[in-house]
Structure formats: structure tokens, C-alpha cells
């Protein structure tokens, strides 16, 4: 157990919201194949959908785009892509958002692919074929960049040993944030190096039954509640409820990733956890007003305009 609190202001006491902050996102990158459906199909059922949309996605890449574009952080993405056209699609999207991609690795495997159905209310169902995401590694160059970061952010669409290696590479005082999605059991060794856990209600239940019980294993937890906002839990502090932002929902794909990326950026820039969660909630809400994942990430100015 690290025992380090997520600070009032960034680790080591810096509180400078004008600085970009340095974020390294270690995670997955996928080509999203999404189709609008009149309703989710039942087991064994075939239904007709609308047109197929092909766009850049993957939890890690989505979060990196959000940290850079919506959060304004100096952001590096560490992940793996195939030698295919899907990789080109993702690199263009990441670079266009201002994400550093010089440490992205190429694997002898197809770029990851996500198959997504989107219902009329914007809710989605997703199946991921990991492909190159199973080949992410933390080499010397990746470790050096991680050691420069204020916040390291990871998810669970990549091997657990890669998440652990990323945590081990960070410098003293930097924050290790894990978005425990998709839900899976975590080893004790990984729990011990986490500073902040971000989960939705289902993931919290899978890991501990009740969100409050997670504080026995990690110093701070943010539980996202979709359109209802989120709850911030920290040891020895009262829970803080962040109210959701009312918007017209088009597509919820990637909204949670936008939340995580902006949360990491805000923490790297010196905001305390409730402040950062508030900015992240606004960004996540704006992301559901457009179709797609990375294409729906708002700009920092749009987030600031909605919060002012």
C-alpha cells in the first residue's frame, strides 16, 4: 500500500493550474466499428442496424486524447499498434489531438478492434479483439518518459504486468491512476502501488461489493455514475458528490475515457481530487453529445465554457 494521499494540489505540493502538467497514458488502442441498432440484440438474434462507422478508439488512446485535447496536459501515449491501416488511423487521431506518439510500439499482430452497438438512447455494448494491445511493453525509453510524468494513467485492456511495470517506473511523488475497466481481478501487488482507482458502479461491485470497501486497498476512489456525475472517496475524508451535467445524449462511447483523461490532466496541473473530478464530469458529459469516442472529445475551451 502506498499510503500517499491524492493531494490538495499535485504531489510534492505544486499547485499551478496554468502549467500543462505531464501525463503518460499506458493502454490500449483500437479501431472502433460501431453500428446504430434499434435495440440491443437478444442471444441468438440477428437484427438490422444502420450504417457502419469506423473510427479511432481504445480506452488508452481515448484517454490520451482527452488528457491532451480536453485537459490541456503534455500527454504521451504508450501502447502498441499493428503494421496496418488501422494503426495509421489511430496515429493521425492521436497526433491531431497533440498526443506524443514517439513511444508507440509496432507489433506483429493486427491493431486492436472494438465491435460496438449503439442503441437509440446512446447506450452501447462493446466486444474487443485485443490484437496488438496484448504486446504492449515498458522498455527503457517508455520507463524514462514515465519517470518524467506527474500522473501515470492505465486501464485493463492491456496485460496486468504492463500496468505494474508502468507503476514501478514512475518517480517518487507521481500519481498512479488505474481505471479498472474492463472489470477483472487485481493481484495484491498491483493494489499496493495504486494511488487512485476510477471505476463505475458495476466495476466497484465486482472488486469490493461496496465502493467504500475499496478504500481499504487504495487511498482514493472515484466512482463514476454516468449522467448522474460521480462520487469522490478518500481516506479520512467525507465523500464528495459531483453532480452530473445535463446534456442531450447521442452516444456514450468513450465518455468514461474522456472523464479519466481529463481527471489525470487536472491532477497533473495541481487541482485537488474533487476539483479535478468536477472538470472531468463536465468533459465526460460533453463527450456524449457527439457520436464516436475520440471524435467526440471536447476541447479544453469547450470544457471551460461549460464549467464557467
Secondary structure, DSSP 8 states (H G I E B T S, - for coil): -------SSSGGG---TTS--EEEEE---EEEEEEEESS---TT----EEEEEEEEE-HHHHHHHIIIIIT--EEEEE-EE-SSHHHHHHHHHHHHTT-B-TT-EE-SS--EEEEEEE-TTS-EEEEEE-GGGGG----HHHHHHHTT-SEEEE-SSS-HHHHHHHHHHS-TT-EEEEE--S-----HHHHTT-SEEEEEHHHHHHHHSSGGGGGGTSSEEEEE-GGGEEEEEETTS--EEEE------S--TTHHHHHHHHHHHHHHTT--HHHHHHHHHHHHHHHTTSSSSGGG---HHHHHHHH-
